[in-house]
Amino acid sequence: MREETRTEEGSGKEALLPVTSIGEHKTWEDVPMKVSLVRFVFCIVFCAFMVVALNALVEAGKPPPPPPPTPITRTVSMSTREDWDKGDDLNDVALDFALVNDLGVDELIMSIGWDDYEPTQGNYDFVWLGQFASLAATYGIKLRPYICYTPEWAGNGDWNSPPTDYNEWNDFCSALGTALSGHANVVSYEIWNEWNDEQWWAGTYSEYVDLLEVGSAALKAADTDADIVMGGLTYAHWEPIDACTQGTVEQAYEIVAVHCYREWYGKRDPLEGFFDAQWTDWFVPTVNNNGEGEPIWFNEVGFSTLDRGEAAQRFYFARAVPYLFGDDLSLGEVDHFDAYEIKDVDPNDPVIGPEDIRYLGLCNFDRTEKLAFDTVAMWVGLMDDETITSPKNDEVSLEATSGRFGDNYHYLIYRDEGGGATSQVLTIYDKRNSLTCEATLTIAGSTVTLWNQDGTSQDWTSHLDVTGLIISDIPIVANEATILEIMP
């Protein structure tokens, strides 16, 4: 490189600048480019510094995170459901009852169609229903029927219409309760189904309240030992629960029911977003403050295998049980989980709603088990009829020891083992990454069983340290749940 003196334009001053001739020397015009590059790099570094500084200021100005919700101790239960028509072959029904037994639950939700059992006014036909209830008893199954479907003669002609005369509804409920009062395994009656959706109830909320109060009074008078379940809502919908907590309406029912169908309808919203502000700020407070603090049941939780397949259904149920019982935003308010349903709908039968509904079964229509069957059976063994305390998610910490967390979730539930002893059920999954992690507990354990979401298990006690607080080498496979059962 050689240097050459040039006069800066407009200044009258001479400056010593590097100049290059064509072919072997750099041109003096390269200098502004270097200066621009330096300025650009400086701007990038400066902006990055400012972003870090501003983030630090924002974090410093944030209020502390809210304290975890107060855990609630309660006994939880599980069930499944299936629907039959009056007159179905009881030998086929027995095959379904055997599946209920295989699943491990002893409670079954099923429908009673008003139109089936009073096809014409005053003509009650409960013979088959009594035989059905007796058969269920031989399998050790308790029945929780829901009553739905208005006969043509009793409404405007549509099955989802309110009765034109509530005295006729009263008479039917009275006759039904009397017919089933001798069956001790009929333990509750649910008044209608998804009545906050016009597809299932064409009436107003006020008309439903009338249906609930009239039906409840008639059923309780005839079958004094049975509980009344408010008709299950399609989601935690505040307006209808508000309608059912006005005045003394809440005295007409003992259980509030909600349904949860996520990730296969419409937008397929993630399961983990079900508990929203409507649940935490409106629904639960209304039940507890305006109502009588009735237990809240999720008495329909389902996932269709149409298009998405069995593996997706299995992963859904592997997450749904610990999420509904143990998520922080559940507030510890969920007392029951129902897996919808035993088997798919007959391919030759119509369904109400989209075709997805046909494939909600834990088994195919031919009763061959889908992958999710063993997953639900595993959760029945871990949770059904257990006294649990949740949420307890802040009492465990996780650290990735190989790989890294991507989109991870965990739920810790305490179980009462009696005598002051506590066992723990910890569920971990990641929707993005596979990894190995370590869990640090607050309560020490003595043995650990690792459950896979397919219902298989292995002894994991060798991975528990001498303090009983740290569990190591926990395998996490993307889109699969790992469940740890820690005994005291």
Backbone torsions as a table, in degrees:
resi	resn	phi	psi	omega
1	MET	NA	138.9	174.4
2	ARG	-118.7	155.1	-179.3
3	GLU	-105.8	147.9	-177.3
4	GLU	-141.1	141.4	179.2
5	THR	-87.3	127.3	176.7
6	ARG	-129.5	156.1	177.8
7	THR	-93.8	125.6	177.6
8	GLU	-68.3	129.7	-176.5
9	GLU	-59.9	129.4	175.4
10	GLY	81.2	-4.2	-176.3
11	SER	-107.5	-24.4	-176.3
12	GLY	73.6	5.4	-178.5
13	LYS	-105.0	150.6	176.2
14	GLU	-96.1	142.1	179.2
15	ALA	-132.9	142.7	179.7
16	LEU	-89.1	107.9	-175.2
17	LEU	-122.6	148.4	175.4
18	PRO	-73.1	132.4	-179.6
19	VAL	-131.8	143.6	-179.4
20	THR	-130.7	135.9	176.9
21	SER	-82.1	159.7	-179.2
22	ILE	-63.1	136.7	175.5
23	GLY	100.5	-42.1	-175.9
24	GLU	-135.4	-7.2	-175.5
25	HIS	-126.2	147.3	174.0
26	LYS	-71.4	149.1	179.3
27	THR	-89.1	153.5	-178.5
28	TRP	-67.8	-17.7	179.1
29	GLU	-67.7	-16.4	177.9
30	ASP	-64.1	-23.2	-174.7
31	VAL	-63.3	-48.6	177.8
32	PRO	-59.1	-33.7	179.0
33	MET	-64.6	-40.5	178.0
34	LYS	-65.4	-40.9	179.1
35	VAL	-63.1	-42.0	179.1
36	SER	-63.3	-39.6	179.4
37	LEU	-64.1	-41.9	179.1
38	VAL	-62.8	-44.0	179.0
39	ARG	-62.1	-40.5	-180.0
40	PHE	-62.2	-47.3	179.5
41	VAL	-62.0	-41.2	179.4
42	PHE	-60.9	-42.8	-179.9
43	CYS	-62.1	-42.3	179.5
44	ILE	-61.8	-47.4	-179.5
45	VAL	-62.5	-42.4	-179.1
46	PHE	-63.5	-44.0	-179.9
47	CYS	-63.8	-41.9	178.4
48	ALA	-61.0	-41.8	178.6
49	PHE	-61.6	-43.3	-178.9
50	MET	-65.4	-39.0	178.1
51	VAL	-61.2	-45.8	178.9
52	VAL	-61.8	-43.8	-178.6
53	ALA	-65.0	-43.3	-179.6
54	LEU	-65.8	-40.8	177.4
55	ASN	-60.6	-39.3	178.9
56	ALA	-63.8	-39.9	178.9
57	LEU	-66.6	-41.5	179.7
58	VAL	-62.6	-47.0	180.0
59	GLU	-61.0	-39.8	-179.2
60	ALA	-66.0	-29.6	-178.0
61	GLY	-86.8	-7.7	-179.1
62	LYS	-73.1	146.0	172.7
63	PRO	-68.8	156.6	178.4
64	PRO	-62.2	151.7	179.8
65	PRO	-61.8	150.6	-179.3
66	PRO	-64.9	151.3	178.1
67	PRO	-66.2	153.5	177.9
68	PRO	-62.1	152.3	-179.6
69	PRO	-63.2	153.1	178.7
70	THR	-69.2	121.6	-179.2
71	PRO	-63.7	150.3	178.9
72	ILE	-120.8	133.5	176.3
73	THR	-98.6	129.1	178.8
74	ARG	-160.4	162.3	175.7
75	THR	-92.2	126.7	-177.4
76	VAL	-108.5	160.0	-178.6
77	SER	-140.0	165.6	-179.8
78	MET	-135.8	156.6	-179.7
79	SER	-152.6	176.3	168.1
80	THR	-134.7	-179.3	-178.9
81	ARG	-148.3	161.7	177.0
82	GLU	-163.2	153.1	178.8
83	ASP	-118.3	140.6	175.7
84	TRP	-131.4	155.1	173.4
85	ASP	-95.5	149.2	176.1
86	LYS	-54.7	130.8	178.3
87	GLY	95.5	-5.0	176.4
88	ASP	-58.1	147.5	-178.8
89	ASP	-59.4	119.8	-177.7
90	LEU	-68.0	-20.9	174.3
91	ASN	-67.1	-38.3	175.2
92	ASP	-69.0	-39.0	177.5
93	VAL	-59.5	-39.4	179.8
94	ALA	-60.6	-35.5	177.3
95	LEU	-64.9	-36.4	176.5
96	ASP	-69.0	-39.7	177.7
97	PHE	-62.2	-34.7	177.3
98	ALA	-63.8	-36.0	176.4
99	LEU	-67.1	-37.2	176.1
100	VAL	-59.8	-44.5	176.7
101	ASN	-61.5	-42.4	180.0
102	ASP	-62.6	-34.3	179.2
103	LEU	-68.8	-26.7	175.9
104	GLY	101.3	-7.7	179.4
105	VAL	-86.1	157.9	176.0
106	ASP	-121.6	14.9	176.7
107	GLU	-124.8	138.1	-176.6
108	LEU	-134.1	128.5	174.2
109	ILE	-97.0	133.9	-179.3
110	MET	-148.8	164.1	-175.2
111	SER	-95.4	147.5	168.3
112	ILE	-122.2	112.3	-179.7
113	GLY	-84.4	119.8	175.3
114	TRP	-54.8	-38.8	-178.6
115	ASP	-67.8	-26.1	178.0
116	ASP	-73.9	-41.6	-167.5
117	TYR	-101.8	-5.5	168.7
118	GLU	-140.6	69.3	-174.2
119	PRO	-62.9	-31.1	172.1
120	THR	-130.0	154.1	-172.7
121	GLN	-55.0	125.4	176.9
122	GLY	79.8	-2.0	-179.0
123	ASN	-100.0	87.1	-177.4
124	TYR	-89.3	139.9	-178.7
125	ASP	-138.3	90.9	-175.7
126	PHE	-108.9	12.7	-175.9
127	VAL	-60.5	-54.9	-179.0
128	TRP	-60.7	-39.8	-177.8
129	LEU	-62.5	-39.8	176.8
130	GLY	-64.2	-40.2	177.5
131	GLN	-64.7	-39.4	177.9
132	PHE	-60.7	-46.7	-178.9
133	ALA	-64.5	-39.5	178.7
134	SER	-65.4	-40.8	177.8
135	LEU	-62.7	-42.8	178.2
136	ALA	-58.9	-38.9	-179.6
137	ALA	-62.8	-35.5	179.9
138	THR	-67.2	-22.4	176.3
139	TYR	-94.9	5.7	179.4
140	GLY	71.4	27.5	-174.4
141	ILE	-103.2	127.3	172.5
142	LYS	-89.9	138.5	-174.8
143	LEU	-105.1	137.7	175.4
144	ARG	-128.0	76.9	-176.5
145	PRO	-72.9	149.2	167.0
146	TYR	-111.0	143.1	-175.4
147	ILE	-104.2	128.8	-174.4
148	CYS	-153.2	178.1	169.0
149	TYR	73.0	94.1	179.7
150	THR	-71.7	131.6	175.1
151	PRO	-65.9	155.0	-178.7
152	GLU	-56.5	-40.3	-174.9
153	TRP	-70.4	-20.4	-172.7
154	ALA	-96.8	-12.0	-178.4
155	GLY	-130.3	-144.1	-179.9
156	ASN	-93.6	10.3	-178.7
157	GLY	106.9	-17.9	178.8
158	ASP	-98.2	142.2	-175.9
159	TRP	-67.0	-20.9	-177.8
160	ASN	-99.0	11.9	-177.0
161	SER	-88.2	152.2	173.2
162	PRO	-66.0	154.7	175.4
163	PRO	-66.7	145.2	177.8
164	THR	-75.5	-23.1	178.7
165	ASP	-134.8	111.4	-176.8
166	TYR	-70.0	-14.6	173.6
167	ASN	-64.8	-33.8	177.9
168	GLU	-69.1	-37.7	174.9
169	TRP	-64.5	-41.7	177.2
170	ASN	-59.4	-45.3	-177.8
171	ASP	-63.5	-40.6	-179.9
172	PHE	-65.6	-46.5	-179.2
173	CYS	-62.4	-37.9	178.0
174	SER	-64.2	-45.0	179.7
175	ALA	-65.9	-40.4	179.4
176	LEU	-64.1	-48.1	179.8
177	GLY	-60.5	-39.0	178.8
178	THR	-65.6	-42.5	-178.2
179	ALA	-65.0	-34.4	-175.5
180	LEU	-99.5	-4.5	-176.1
181	SER	-63.4	-23.6	178.6
182	GLY	-82.2	-3.3	179.4
183	HIS	-104.1	101.0	-175.3
184	ALA	-64.7	-18.6	-179.2
185	ASN	-83.2	-1.6	170.8
186	VAL	-90.8	105.7	-167.8
187	VAL	-106.5	-10.7	177.8
188	SER	-160.9	165.4	173.8
189	TYR	-131.9	132.1	176.5
190	GLU	-104.6	131.7	-176.7
191	ILE	-92.0	100.6	176.9
192	TRP	72.9	-174.4	-173.5
193	ASN	-148.5	129.2	175.3
194	GLU	48.7	49.4	-175.2
195	TRP	-74.9	-5.2	173.2
196	ASN	-88.2	7.6	177.7
197	ASP	-120.9	123.9	-174.8
198	GLU	-63.4	-18.5	175.8
199	GLN	-63.9	-30.1	-176.8
200	TRP	-105.7	-21.5	179.9
201	TRP	-144.3	112.5	-176.9
202	ALA	-86.7	-2.0	-179.9
203	GLY	-89.1	-176.7	177.7
204	THR	-88.0	170.4	175.1
205	TYR	-63.7	-37.9	179.1
206	SER	-62.5	-40.3	178.2
207	GLU	-66.9	-33.9	176.2
208	TYR	-66.4	-40.6	177.9
209	VAL	-56.9	-42.0	176.5
210	ASP	-61.1	-44.5	178.9
211	LEU	-59.1	-44.1	-178.6
212	LEU	-64.3	-49.1	-176.0
213	GLU	-67.5	-43.6	-179.2
214	VAL	-66.2	-47.7	-178.9
215	GLY	-63.7	-41.5	-179.7
216	SER	-61.6	-46.4	-178.4
217	ALA	-61.4	-41.1	-178.7
218	ALA	-69.1	-43.0	-178.1
219	LEU	-67.9	-41.6	-179.7
220	LYS	-67.7	-33.5	177.5
221	ALA	-67.4	-33.5	-176.9
222	ALA	-89.0	-33.0	-176.0
223	ASP	-133.3	83.9	-167.6
224	THR	-66.9	-21.4	-175.9
225	ASP	-87.9	-11.5	-174.3
226	ALA	-84.6	143.7	173.0
227	ASP	-85.0	158.0	174.7
228	ILE	-110.7	130.2	178.7
229	VAL	-106.3	125.7	172.9
230	MET	-62.0	137.8	-177.3
231	GLY	-51.0	132.6	-176.9
232	GLY	-59.5	133.8	178.7
233	LEU	-90.7	150.4	-178.3
234	THR	-65.8	-23.5	174.7
235	TYR	-161.5	179.4	-178.9
236	ALA	-75.1	79.9	-170.3
237	HIS	-97.4	120.4	-171.7
238	TRP	-71.4	-43.2	-173.5
239	GLU	-57.5	-45.9	179.6
240	PRO	-69.0	-34.9	177.9
241	ILE	-70.5	-30.1	174.7
242	ASP	-64.4	-40.3	179.0
243	ALA	-63.9	-30.1	-176.9
244	CYS	-93.2	10.2	175.9
245	THR	-124.9	18.7	176.7
246	GLN	-87.7	140.9	178.5
247	GLY	59.5	-123.6	-178.8
248	THR	-113.5	20.0	-176.8
249	VAL	-58.6	-36.1	-175.9
250	GLU	-62.5	-15.4	177.4
251	GLN	-73.7	-8.6	-178.5
252	ALA	-86.3	-6.0	-177.6
253	TYR	-147.2	155.4	179.6
254	GLU	-110.3	-14.5	-174.2
255	ILE	-137.6	135.9	173.2
256	VAL	-100.2	131.0	-175.4
257	ALA	-118.6	140.3	179.7
258	VAL	-134.6	151.4	176.7
259	HIS	-111.9	153.3	179.8
260	CYS	-136.4	106.3	173.1
261	TYR	-125.1	104.9	-179.0
262	ARG	-124.7	157.6	170.3
263	GLU	73.7	5.2	173.3
264	TRP	-135.5	-8.6	175.4
265	TYR	-99.7	139.8	168.6
266	GLY	48.6	-112.5	-176.4
267	LYS	-74.3	-10.5	-177.1
268	ARG	55.1	51.6	179.8
269	ASP	-60.5	141.5	-177.9
270	PRO	-59.8	142.0	175.6
271	LEU	-52.3	-41.9	-172.8
272	GLU	-68.4	-3.4	175.6
273	GLY	-102.2	6.4	-176.2
274	PHE	-61.9	-46.0	-178.9
275	PHE	-77.7	100.4	-177.7
276	ASP	-114.8	-170.0	-177.4
277	ALA	-63.5	-29.9	178.8
278	GLN	-64.0	-36.1	177.1
279	TRP	-71.0	-52.9	-171.8
280	THR	-73.6	-37.0	-171.9
281	ASP	-98.5	-18.2	-173.5
282	TRP	-127.1	-55.1	-172.8
283	PHE	-64.7	-58.1	-178.2
284	VAL	-61.7	-46.6	177.4
285	PRO	-60.0	-34.3	178.6
286	THR	-66.2	-43.6	177.5
287	VAL	-61.0	-43.7	-173.6
288	ASN	-80.0	-35.0	-173.4
289	ASN	-97.9	-42.1	179.2
290	ASN	-88.7	-34.5	175.9
291	GLY	-86.6	-151.9	-178.0
292	GLU	-116.1	25.7	179.5
293	GLY	67.1	34.6	-178.6
294	GLU	-60.4	149.1	174.5
295	PRO	-62.1	144.8	179.0
296	ILE	-105.3	123.3	-178.9
297	TRP	-110.5	137.7	165.8
298	PHE	-96.0	91.6	-171.8
299	ASN	-99.5	15.5	163.2
300	GLU	-152.5	115.1	172.8
301	VAL	-133.2	118.3	-173.9
302	GLY	-145.9	164.5	-179.8
303	PHE	-150.1	124.0	-178.5
304	SER	-82.9	140.3	177.7
305	THR	-88.9	-2.0	177.7
306	LEU	-61.9	127.7	179.2
307	ASP	72.8	-40.0	-173.2
308	ARG	-94.3	-23.0	172.0
309	GLY	89.9	172.6	-173.5
310	GLU	-73.1	-34.7	-178.7
311	ALA	-63.2	-38.5	179.0
312	ALA	-67.2	-38.6	177.5
313	GLN	-64.3	-41.5	179.5
314	ARG	-62.5	-45.4	179.6
315	PHE	-63.6	-34.7	178.5
316	TYR	-61.8	-50.7	-179.2
317	PHE	-69.4	-30.2	176.4
318	ALA	-62.2	-31.1	179.7
319	ARG	-91.7	-35.7	-169.4
320	ALA	-63.6	-40.9	-177.8
321	VAL	-63.2	-54.5	180.0
322	PRO	-67.5	-30.7	179.0
323	TYR	-65.3	-50.2	-176.4
324	LEU	-68.8	-35.8	178.4
325	PHE	-82.1	-27.5	-166.4
326	GLY	-126.1	-5.3	-179.5
327	ASP	-65.9	147.4	179.3
328	ASP	-53.9	-42.9	-175.7
329	LEU	-77.4	-8.1	172.1
330	SER	-67.0	-22.2	-179.6
331	LEU	63.6	14.7	-179.1
332	GLY	69.5	23.4	-171.8
333	GLU	-98.7	-4.0	-174.7
334	VAL	-93.1	126.6	-174.5
335	ASP	-111.2	-10.8	-173.3
336	HIS	-151.4	146.0	178.2
337	PHE	-132.4	124.5	176.9
338	ASP	-115.1	125.7	178.8
339	ALA	-90.7	114.0	-178.9
340	TYR	-93.0	122.7	-6.2
341	GLU	-141.7	-176.5	-174.9
342	ILE	-63.6	-49.1	-177.1
343	LYS	-144.2	162.6	178.3
344	ASP	-64.5	159.0	177.8
345	VAL	-73.8	145.9	177.1
346	ASP	-50.1	128.4	-179.8
347	PRO	-57.1	-22.1	-178.0
348	ASN	-92.8	-5.0	-178.7
349	ASP	-95.5	147.4	175.2
350	PRO	-73.6	157.5	174.1
351	VAL	-122.7	151.6	175.5
352	ILE	-88.9	114.4	-178.1
353	GLY	105.8	-163.2	-175.7
354	PRO	-70.6	163.2	-177.3
355	GLU	-62.7	-22.6	177.7
356	ASP	-52.4	-34.2	-174.1
357	ILE	-62.1	-26.0	-179.4
358	ARG	-64.3	-25.4	-169.1
359	TYR	-114.0	34.8	179.9
360	LEU	-86.7	-4.3	-173.5
361	GLY	-68.2	153.0	168.7
362	LEU	-78.6	-13.5	173.2
363	CYS	-128.4	157.5	170.3
364	ASN	-69.7	169.5	-178.2
365	PHE	-60.1	-30.7	178.8
366	ASP	-79.7	7.2	175.7
367	ARG	76.0	9.2	170.5
368	THR	-72.5	135.2	-173.0
369	GLU	-73.4	137.4	169.9
370	LYS	-83.9	170.9	-176.6
371	LEU	-59.4	-33.3	-175.0
372	ALA	-71.8	-16.9	-177.4
373	PHE	-58.1	-49.2	-179.2
374	ASP	-68.3	-29.6	177.4
375	THR	-65.0	-47.3	178.7
376	VAL	-64.9	-40.5	178.5
377	ALA	-60.1	-38.8	176.7
378	MET	-60.5	-46.2	-178.8
379	TRP	-67.0	-33.3	175.4
380	VAL	-60.4	-43.8	178.8
381	GLY	-64.2	-30.7	-177.4
382	LEU	-87.8	-26.7	-168.0
383	MET	-124.7	-29.3	-170.5
384	ASP	-63.1	128.7	178.7
385	ASP	62.6	24.7	176.6
386	GLU	-95.5	147.0	171.3
387	THR	-90.1	113.7	-173.4
388	ILE	-118.1	160.3	171.6
389	THR	-127.2	126.6	178.0
390	SER	-158.2	162.0	-2.8
391	PRO	-80.7	149.4	179.2
392	LYS	-131.3	24.4	-171.0
393	ASN	-65.9	-21.8	179.1
394	ASP	-79.8	-3.7	-177.5
395	GLU	-100.0	20.0	171.7
396	VAL	-143.8	143.7	174.8
397	SER	-123.5	144.6	-177.8
398	LEU	-118.2	143.3	176.8
399	GLU	-138.4	127.2	176.6
400	ALA	-71.5	128.7	179.4
401	THR	-108.1	-16.1	173.8
402	SER	-149.3	125.4	-171.4
403	GLY	78.9	-164.5	-179.4
404	ARG	-147.4	155.3	176.1
405	PHE	-70.8	145.4	177.4
406	GLY	-117.0	-71.8	178.0
407	ASP	-128.9	80.7	-168.0
408	ASN	-108.2	154.6	179.9
409	TYR	-141.1	151.4	172.5
410	HIS	-149.2	149.8	179.2
411	TYR	-137.6	127.2	178.4
412	LEU	-114.7	125.1	-179.4
413	ILE	-123.9	131.7	175.9
414	TYR	-92.7	141.7	174.5
415	ARG	-118.9	139.2	179.1
416	ASP	-83.5	118.3	-179.9
417	GLU	-99.2	4.7	180.0
418	GLY	85.2	153.7	178.9
419	GLY	64.5	23.6	180.0
420	GLY	83.5	0.4	-179.4
421	ALA	-86.7	145.5	-177.9
422	THR	-128.8	126.5	169.4
423	SER	-98.9	166.9	-175.5
424	GLN	-134.9	143.4	174.1
425	VAL	-123.6	115.9	-176.7
426	LEU	-115.6	122.4	177.8
427	THR	-109.7	131.8	-179.9
428	ILE	-132.6	136.3	171.2
429	TYR	-154.8	159.6	178.3
430	ASP	-134.5	129.1	-177.5
431	LYS	-83.3	-4.7	-175.0
432	ARG	-123.2	-44.5	-169.2
433	ASN	-118.6	153.4	166.9
434	SER	-101.6	141.6	-174.9
435	LEU	-164.7	177.9	170.8
436	THR	-120.6	139.2	-177.1
437	CYS	-137.3	173.1	179.3
438	GLU	-126.4	138.1	179.7
439	ALA	-115.9	132.3	176.4
440	THR	-111.6	119.2	-175.4
441	LEU	-93.8	168.1	173.4
442	THR	-96.9	-34.2	177.6
443	ILE	-106.8	128.3	-177.4
444	ALA	-71.4	147.1	174.6
445	GLY	-118.3	169.4	178.8
446	SER	-114.3	-29.0	176.8
447	THR	-137.4	153.4	179.9
448	VAL	-134.0	132.1	171.2
449	THR	-114.4	129.1	177.1
450	LEU	-97.8	119.0	178.6
451	TRP	-102.2	131.7	170.9
452	ASN	-88.7	158.5	-175.2
453	GLN	-70.2	-8.9	174.6
454	ASP	-86.6	4.8	177.0
455	GLY	91.6	-5.2	175.5
456	THR	-81.6	158.9	-177.0
457	SER	-145.6	164.7	175.1
458	GLN	-150.4	151.0	178.7
459	ASP	-70.1	125.1	-177.4
460	TRP	-116.2	14.8	-174.6
461	THR	-62.3	-30.7	-179.8
462	SER	-64.3	-14.4	179.5
463	HIS	-97.2	7.7	176.9
464	LEU	-96.7	127.7	-176.0
465	ASP	-74.4	176.2	-173.1
466	VAL	-65.4	-23.2	179.0
467	THR	-79.4	-16.1	-175.9
468	GLY	77.9	9.0	-174.4
469	LEU	-108.1	-21.4	-174.4
470	ILE	-117.4	123.6	176.5
471	ILE	-108.7	124.2	-174.7
472	SER	-111.3	168.0	173.9
473	ASP	58.0	39.3	179.5
474	ILE	-79.6	117.3	-177.8
475	PRO	-81.9	129.4	176.8
476	ILE	-120.2	118.6	176.8
477	VAL	-103.5	132.2	-177.7
478	ALA	-52.8	132.9	178.6
479	ASN	62.5	31.8	170.2
480	GLU	-140.3	144.4	-179.8
481	ALA	-95.9	140.1	172.0
482	THR	-111.3	129.1	-176.8
483	ILE	-118.0	129.3	177.6
484	LEU	-112.8	125.3	176.0
485	GLU	-105.7	113.9	-174.7
486	ILE	-110.6	116.3	-178.8
487	MET	-93.5	149.9	-177.2
488	PRO	-71.5	NA	NA
